[in-house]
Amino acid sequence: MALRRLSQWRQVCISPSASIFEAARILEETSTRIVLVIDENSKLLGIVTDGDIRRGLLAGVSAEESCTTVLNTSPQTIGPESRVEELLRLISGGDVNAIPIVSDDRTVHGIWVSHLGHQKLDNTVVIMAGGKGMRLRPITSAIPKPLVSIAGKPMLHHLLESLHGEGFENVAISVNYLGEQIEESVGDGSPWGLAVTYLREDAPLGTAGALGILDPVPELPVLVVNADVVTGARFRDLIDQHGNAEAAITVGMRVHDIEHPFGVLELEGSGVTGIREKPVWREFVSAGVYVLSPEVFSLIPAGQYVDMPDLLTLAINRGLRVEGFPLHESWLDVGTPDDFRKAQESVKDNEK
């Protein structure tokens, strides 16, 4: 374990008036996994972590609300004069990987962060890349959607870089429509430090059917990612939560708001008891990222068409544990020309 005192620690500080969305942005852009909430005198009010935000989203808190709604007001801290032995005891005693340096009057003096290094993950990753990308026509008329360029690079290449950066090594890519182009572009995965194989669909198998031809079935949980998903989420976090929850399937999910364009009447019979002006319906939607335990693969017939919603329903009906995992990081499903434009802008902003 490597420890260092963060020199630019004020980059991970926000005021209590900042939104949860702003806290999430800082968490995505930094490696500290922690945001410090301080007042105008640099006094520590509390911290916000990934877990705090995810629990808030599950409880129905909006990302536009103040970060204080998910604030941990009693975090572990260490004094400016504390010995390294005390720091090591605090960090090695649990899941804590960042400790604010705080004096007795709550003034922040910095932050210690720990790094475990580049840990390899033995979990197989399956990238679903066999679709025709009909909604993105005419862009996908002569090129498969995973090879459509975003910020000068195929979106599939962005995904492979992210997987390598998180320590994944073994990747299987499902291919069908113009699959030969994908195989030629990616090859054996060695340019990304990955070992890539292919699940070749003789006919379209849906959003989950290609999993039925994965042979042999891995002994560890499998990360499944749609090739047209552009996200800053840490896939390792889904793997970790999947194990902690002892789930059969973990579904990465996003909060999606739909604003009704009209005033909605509240009725009792034909009597109007109230009106809600342009209410917002907030729902969790699938983010196209999943973790599947090995026992789930027995539910997928080899060579048959299966969509992921059907697989989830089947698992639930069989009494298997299906968990949802909120993604607060940047996320886009590149399905339409408008989504494609937004993805271009998002990746360019993240590379600045």
N, C-alpha and C positions, 0 to 999 in steps of 0.2 A: 504493500500500500504506500503510495506517495502522498505526502502532505505539502501543501504550499499555502502561503498567505496571499490572498488575492490582492494584487496591487490596485486594480481599477474597481474596487468594491462598490463604489457609488453607482456603478452601472446597474447594479442589481437592487437599487433602492428606489422605492416609490412612496408617494404621499398617501395618506388614508383616503383621499378623494379620488385616487386612480381607480379605474374599473378592473374587474376580473379579467376582461379581455386584455388590458394592458399588462397585467401580471403574467398572463399566459404567453404574451408575446416575448417578454423578457426571459421567461423560462425556456422558450424554444430557441432563442438566440444565444443563450449562454449555456455553459456546462456545469453551473453550480447547483442546479436542481432546487434552488431556493431563491425567494425574493424577500428582501427586508422592507418592512413598512415602518417608516420613521416620520417623526413630526418635524416642524420647522427648526427645531433645535438639535436635530440628529439623535433624538431619543428613540429607542426601539419600542414600537408599539406591538410588534408581533412579526410573524413570518407567514408566507404563503408558499406551499409546495404543490407539485403535480397532484398528489393525493388529496390535498385540501380542495383543489378546484374540481377534481372528478367527483368527490363526495358532494360538493355543492350542486353540481349539475344534476346529479342523480336525485337530489332533494328538490329540484325545481327552481334553483336559483338561476337568474339570467346572467350571462356574461357581461351585460351592460351595467350590472349593479356594482356598487362599491366593493373593492377588494376586502373591506372589513367584514363583509358578510361571510367570508370563508377564512377569516384570520385565526391563526393559532397564537393566542396571546401569552402562552406559557412555554415557549420553546427552550430547548437546552442552549445555554450560552457558556462562554468561558471568559474569564477576566484577562485584562491586558498583560498581567504579570504571571499568569498561570504557567505551570511547567508543561513540557511536551508530554510527559507521562499522563497527566490529567486529560489532555486532548486525545491521546490515543485511547484512553479508557472510555471516553464518551463516544468516540466514533466507532470503536470496535464492539461496543456493547449493544448495537442494534442496527437499524437501517439508516441511521443518520450519516450523511456524507458531506455536510456543511455545518459549521458551528460559528455563529456570530460572536465577535469579540466585543464584549460589553462591560463597561465599568459599573460600579455600584449605583451610580445615579442614572443608569440605563442609556448612557451615551454610547453610541456605536463607534468603535475604533477600527473595524475591519471585519474580515471573515476568513476562517480557515476552511479549505476545501480538500477533500481526499479524492484520489484517483486510483482505481484498481487496475488501470492499464487496459490494454486491448484484449479482453477476454473473448476467446472463441466460443461459438455456439454450435453444438452438434445437431440442432434442430434443422430438418429439411424445410426449405421454402418452395412452395409451388406458386408460380406466377401464371394466372389465367390470361392467356393472350390469343385465344382462338377465335374471338368474335369478329364480325364483319365491319363493325363501326358504322352502321347504316346512318345514324343520326349525324355523323360528321362528314357525310358526303357533300361535295365531291372530293374533299381532301383525301378520303380513304378509298377512292375508286381504284387507284393503282398502287397503294401502299397500305400495309396493315396499320391499324391505329397505334399499336405500341411503338412503331418506328416514326410516327409523326414528330417532328422536331419542336422542342420547346426551348427557347433561349439558345438556339443553335445546336441542340443535341437531342437525339431521340428520347422520348419520355421513358422508354424501357431502360436506356442507359443511365438516366438519373436514378431510377429505382435500383439498378444493380450496384451503383456506387453507394447508395444509402445502405443497402444490405451488407456490403463489404465493410463499410465504416462501423457498423454495429457488431461485427464479428461473425456474421453468418458465412458459411463456406459452401454448403451444398444446395443447389437450386435446380428445380425441374420446371420447365416452361411448357405449358400446353399450347399446341399450335394446330391451326386448321387453315383458315383463310390466309392465303399468301404466306403460309408458314415458312416456305423456303427462304423468303427474304429475312425473316427473323433469325433463322438458323445461320444464314450467311453473315448477318450483322453481329450476332453474339458469339457464334462458334462454341468453343468449349468453355467459355467464360474466363479464360486465363488472363485477358487484359484487365479484369477487375479482381483478380485473385480469387476467383470462384471456380467451382467445379459444376458445370452446367450440363444437364441432360434434357431430353425432350419427351413430352407425352404427345404423340402424334395421333390426332383424332381423324379417323377415316371419314367420319361424318360429324357435323356439329353435335356436341354432347351437353350443351347448356352451360350454366355458370358453375356447376359442381361435378358434372359427369366425368370429366377428365381425371378426377381423383380416383375413380374406379379402376383406372389402368396403371396406377402407381404401383410398381412391383420391384422389390418387395415393399410391403407397408412398413414405414419406419417405426422404430420402437419408442421414439420420443414424439411429443406433440409437434404437429406440422403447422407452420405459418402459411396461410393462403392469402395472396394479395392479387387483386385485379390489376392488370397491367396499365389501365387508364386512370389509376388513382395517383394524384400528386399530393403528397402530404409531408409535413415536417414531424409527424408522430414518430416516437421511438418504438419500433416493433418489439424490442427487447422487453419493454414494459408490459406488452400484452402477454408475452411468454411467461413473465414472472407472475402476473396476476392470474393467469390461467392455472398455474400450479398452485398458487396460494388458495384459490377458490375450489380446487379439486374438481374443475369443470370438465365436461366432455367436449363442449364447444364454447369458445369465447368469441363474441361478436363485437368488433370495433364499431362504435356508433357515434353519430354526430347529432347535435341539436339542430333542428330545422324549423324555422318560423314561417308560418303562412299568415299573412294579414288579409282578413276579409275586407273586400272593397266597399262594403255597405254597413250601415248600422243594423245590428242584429237584435230583433225584438224578443223579449222574454214574455212567454204567454202562459196563462192558466185558462184552458179552454180557448175561447176567442177573445178573452180579455188581455190587454197589454199591461204587464206589471213592471216593465222596465225596458230600457234599450241600451245596448253596448255599442258604442261608436267604433267601427272598424277594429274589432277585437283581433288579437293575435293568437293563433293556435300554435302551440309549441309541442313538437313531437321529436322523439329520437328515431333516426333513420339509420339503416345499415350503411357503413362507410366503405364496404368492399374490402375489409380486412378481417381475417378470422384466424383462430387457432383451433385445430381439431386434434383430439386425442386419438390414439391408434384404434380404440374400439369403435369409433364412428365409421371407419372405412368399411366395416362389414355391412353397413346399411346402404352402400353405394354399389349397385350391380355393374359389373365390368361391361363397358361398351354400350351402356344405355344412357339415354338423355335424362339428365337430372339438373334442375335448377337449385341454387342454394336455398331459397325459401322453402322448397319442398323437403330438402334435407333437414333444415332446422325444425320444421313441423314434425317430421318423422322422429327425430331425436327427442323432441318434447313429448310426443305421444308414447314413446318407449320409456319414459320416465328418466331420461338422461338429463344431467344438469347443464343448462345453457345459460351462460353469464353474459351480461352486457358490459362493455368497457368504454366509457366516454372518451372521445378524443377531443381535447381542447386546442390542439395544435392546428396549424394551417392545413386545409384539406380542400381538394377539388376533385370531382369526378368529371374527367374530360370527355363528356358525351356529346356536346353540341358545339357549334362554332363560337357561341358566346362563352362557354366554359373554356374553350381553347384559348380565346383572347385573354380571359382572366388568368389562366395558368401561365401564359407568357409573361404577364405583368408580375405575377406572384414570384416566379423563379428569378426574374431580373431583380426585383426588390431584395430578395434574400441573398443575392450574390453581390450586392453593393457593399 
